């Protein structure tokens, strides 16, 4: 692959290794992070450059990736005075990996189009392990021609990169993903609680069920740790509740009810009150400790 000039804004749990895979693929990567020490740590680990603002990172880049916290963070890194859109060159492709709303994706896409720049919303699934191992699932919204140009670059940290439709459809797909996870974890929490109460070997149960209709990533990767009361990894419930909030806002606008997701969200709220804010989403099983 031809070496590309790439900017990566946001070096959190996901962004740090994702940017690393781009550098390891031989691309010239410039990173920006709100906490400069994190950017310095990244630069010490990978072959790349540090910028002091999103604008500085983006000015010479052909592809600009962003992976930040929420809608307001997205607006800030793109539209602030020192944001990406103030310096990005015409023809560059903007790729937002943040889990955010479809509305903010369309807002940034419109602002980008006014300066002849293309935008893709491209949220990811696979958690920290997926980012570290370069095997994320990426759900993309945007123009097909733009997607074709960006896909080989995105694939540096992905095992599956799929165009779902126009701008915003990547985020809608991620909402569906989070709703599915909420339901699976509720069912898994109930199943493990029942099985443990009966004295069943959870590891053996998992090995059997993963081959049948109940098989899932959560079953294979979290059932045993849930039974062992281990939750210090993965995706924190603070972030899951943020994502579910985006789902509820979208559902309300579409006139759709999400009863199970709302039930799980309420349980996560109670777990936050008990101090489990940064615990993995599989901590949902501790609802039965009460």
C-alpha positions in Angstrom: 0.0 0.0 0.0 1.2 3.5 -0.9 2.3 5.5 2.2 -0.4 8.0 3.2 -0.3 11.1 5.4 -2.7 10.4 8.2 -3.9 12.4 11.2 -5.4 10.6 14.2 -7.2 12.7 16.8 -8.1 11.0 20.1 -5.8 8.5 21.8 -8.1 6.8 24.3 -8.5 3.1 25.0 -9.5 2.5 21.4 -7.7 5.3 19.5 -4.2 4.6 20.9 -3.8 1.1 19.4 -5.9 2.0 16.2 -3.4 4.8 15.4 -0.6 2.4 16.2 -1.8 0.0 13.5 -1.8 2.7 11.0 1.8 3.6 11.8 2.8 0.0 11.8 1.3 -0.4 8.3 3.9 2.2 7.1 1.8 5.3 7.0 3.0 8.7 8.2 0.9 9.4 11.2 0.5 12.6 13.2 -1.5 12.3 16.4 -3.3 14.8 18.6 -4.7 14.1 22.1 -6.2 16.4 24.6 -3.7 15.1 27.2 -0.3 15.7 25.6 1.4 13.1 27.8 -0.7 10.4 26.1 0.4 11.6 22.6 4.1 11.6 23.8 3.6 8.0 25.1 2.2 7.0 21.7 5.0 8.7 19.8 7.6 6.9 22.0 5.9 3.5 21.1 5.2 4.1 17.4 6.9 5.9 14.6 4.9 9.1 14.3 4.5 12.8 15.0 2.7 14.9 17.6 0.5 17.9 16.9 -0.7 20.4 19.6 -4.1 21.0 18.0 -6.5 19.1 15.7 -5.9 21.8 13.1 -2.2 21.2 13.1 -2.6 17.5 12.9 -5.0 17.7 10.0 -3.4 20.4 7.8 -1.3 18.1 5.5 -3.3 14.8 6.0 -5.0 12.9 3.3 -7.0 10.9 5.8 -8.1 12.3 9.2 -9.4 9.9 11.9 -11.2 11.0 15.0 -12.1 8.8 18.0 -13.3 10.9 20.9 -16.0 10.8 23.6 -19.4 12.1 22.5 -21.3 14.5 20.2 -19.8 17.6 21.7 -16.3 16.3 21.5 -16.9 15.5 17.8 -18.1 19.1 17.2 -15.2 20.5 19.1 -12.4 18.7 17.3 -14.0 19.4 13.9 -15.6 22.9 14.2 -13.6 24.8 16.9 -11.3 27.6 15.9 -8.3 25.2 16.1 -10.4 22.3 14.8 -9.9 20.0 11.8 -12.1 22.0 9.4 -10.1 25.1 9.8 -7.0 23.6 8.0 -8.0 20.4 6.3 -7.1 20.4 2.6 -9.7 19.9 -0.2 -10.0 16.2 -1.2 -9.1 14.9 2.2 -11.3 12.2 3.8 -12.6 12.6 7.3 -13.4 9.4 9.2 -15.1 9.5 12.6 -14.8 6.4 14.7 -16.6 7.9 17.7 -19.8 6.3 18.8 -22.0 9.4 18.4 -25.4 10.4 17.0 -26.4 10.2 13.4 -27.3 13.8 13.6 -23.8 15.0 14.5 -22.4 12.8 11.7 -24.7 14.5 9.2 -23.8 17.9 10.7 -20.1 17.4 10.2 -20.6 15.9 6.8 -22.5 19.0 5.7 -19.8 21.3 7.1 -17.1 19.2 5.3 -18.9 19.3 2.0 -18.9 23.1 2.1 -15.1 23.0 1.8 -15.0 20.1 -0.7 -14.0 17.5 1.9 -15.6 14.1 2.4 -16.8 12.6 5.6 -17.5 9.0 6.8 -19.1 8.1 10.1 -17.4 4.8 11.0 -18.1 3.6 14.6 -16.3 0.4 15.7 -17.2 -2.7 17.7 -14.8 -5.2 19.2 -13.7 -3.4 22.4 -10.2 -2.8 23.6 -9.0 -6.3 22.6 -10.3 -5.8 19.1 -8.4 -2.4 18.8 -5.2 -3.9 20.2 -5.4 -6.9 17.9 -6.4 -5.0 14.9 -9.6 -6.9 14.3 -12.4 -4.4 14.9 -15.7 -4.4 13.1 -16.3 -1.0 11.4 -19.8 0.2 10.3 -19.6 3.0 7.8 -22.0 5.6 6.6 -21.1 7.7 3.5 -20.5 7.9 -0.2 -19.6 4.6 -1.9 -16.7 6.1 -3.9 -15.2 7.8 -0.8 -15.6 4.5 1.1 -13.7 2.6 -1.5 -10.8 5.0 -1.1 -10.9 4.8 2.7 -11.5 1.1 3.2 -7.8 -0.1 2.7 -6.7 2.4 5.3 -9.4 1.5 7.8 -8.6 -2.2 7.3 -5.3 -1.6 9.0 -7.1 -2.0 12.3 -10.2 -3.9 11.2 -11.3 -7.4 10.3 -14.6 -6.3 8.7 -15.3 -2.9 7.2 -18.8 -2.5 5.7 -20.6 0.4 4.1 -24.1 0.5 5.6 -25.6 3.4 3.6 -25.5 7.2 3.6 -23.9 9.3 6.3 -25.5 8.4 9.6 -26.1 4.8 8.9 -22.9 3.7 10.5 -24.1 5.3 13.7 -27.5 3.7 13.4 -25.8 0.3 12.9 -23.7 0.9 16.1 -26.9 1.7 18.0 -28.4 -1.7 16.9 -25.1 -3.3 18.1 -25.3 -1.8 21.5 -29.0 -2.7 21.9 -28.1 -6.3 21.0 -25.3 -6.4 23.6 -27.6 -5.1 26.3 -30.1 -7.8 25.6 -27.5 -10.6 25.4 -25.8 -9.5 28.7 -29.2 -9.5 30.5 -29.9 -13.0 29.3 -26.4 -14.2 30.1 -26.6 -12.7 33.6 -29.8 -14.6 34.3 -28.5 -17.8 32.7 -25.3 -17.8 34.7 -27.1 -17.0 38.0 -29.4 -19.9 37.4 -26.6 -22.2 36.5 -24.4 -21.3 39.5 -27.3 -21.7 41.9 -27.7 -25.2 40.5 -24.0 -26.0 40.9 -23.3 -26.2 37.2 -19.8 -26.0 35.9 -19.9 -22.6 34.0 -16.8 -23.3 31.9 -18.2 -26.6 30.7 -21.6 -24.9 30.1 -20.0 -22.2 28.0 -18.1 -24.7 26.0 -21.3 -26.5 25.2 -23.6 -23.5 24.5 -21.1 -21.7 22.3 -21.7 -24.3 19.6 -25.5 -23.9 19.6 -28.1 -21.2 19.1 -27.1 -19.4 22.3 -23.6 -18.8 21.0 -22.3 -15.3 21.1 -19.1 -13.2 21.6 -20.3 -12.3 25.1 -20.9 -16.0 26.0 -17.4 -17.0 24.8 -15.5 -14.1 26.3 -17.4 -13.0 29.4 -19.4 -15.9 30.8 -16.6 -17.5 32.8 -15.3 -14.1 34.1 -18.8 -13.1 35.1 -19.1 -16.3 37.1 -15.7 -15.5 38.7 -16.7 -12.0 39.6 -14.1 -10.4 37.3 -14.9 -7.1 35.6 -11.7 -5.2 35.3 -11.5 -5.1 31.5 -13.5 -4.3 28.4 -16.1 -1.6 27.9 -17.1 0.5 31.0 -20.8 0.9 31.9 -20.3 4.7 31.9 -19.7 4.5 28.2 -22.4 1.9 27.6 -25.0 4.2 29.3 -23.7 7.1 27.0 -24.3 4.9 24.0 -27.7 3.7 25.2 -28.7 7.3 25.7 -27.9 7.9 22.0 -30.1 4.9 21.2 -33.0 6.2 23.2 -32.9 9.7 21.6 -32.9 8.2 18.1 -35.7 5.8 19.0 -37.9 8.6 20.4 -37.5 10.5 17.2 -38.4 7.4 15.2 -41.4 6.5 17.4 -39.8 3.2 18.5 -39.9 1.7 22.0 -36.9 -0.1 23.4 -38.2 -1.8 26.6 -35.4 -4.3 27.2 -32.7 -1.7 26.6 -34.3 0.7 29.0 -34.6 -2.0 31.6 -30.9 -2.8 31.3 -30.0 0.9 31.3 -31.9 1.3 34.6 -29.9 -1.6 36.1 -26.7 -0.1 35.0 -27.7 3.2 36.6 -28.2 1.3 39.9 -24.8 -0.3 39.5 -23.2 3.1 39.0 -24.7 4.2 42.3 -22.9 1.2 43.8 -19.5 2.4 42.4 -19.2 0.2 39.3 -18.9 3.1 36.9 -15.7 1.8 35.3 -16.5 -1.9 35.5 -17.0 -3.8 32.3 -20.5 -4.1 31.0 -20.6 -7.7 32.0 -20.9 -6.4 35.6 -24.6 -6.4 34.9 -24.7 -9.8 36.6 -24.2 -8.1 39.9 -27.8 -6.9 39.8 -28.6 -10.2 41.5 -26.3 -9.5 44.5 -28.9 -7.1 45.9 
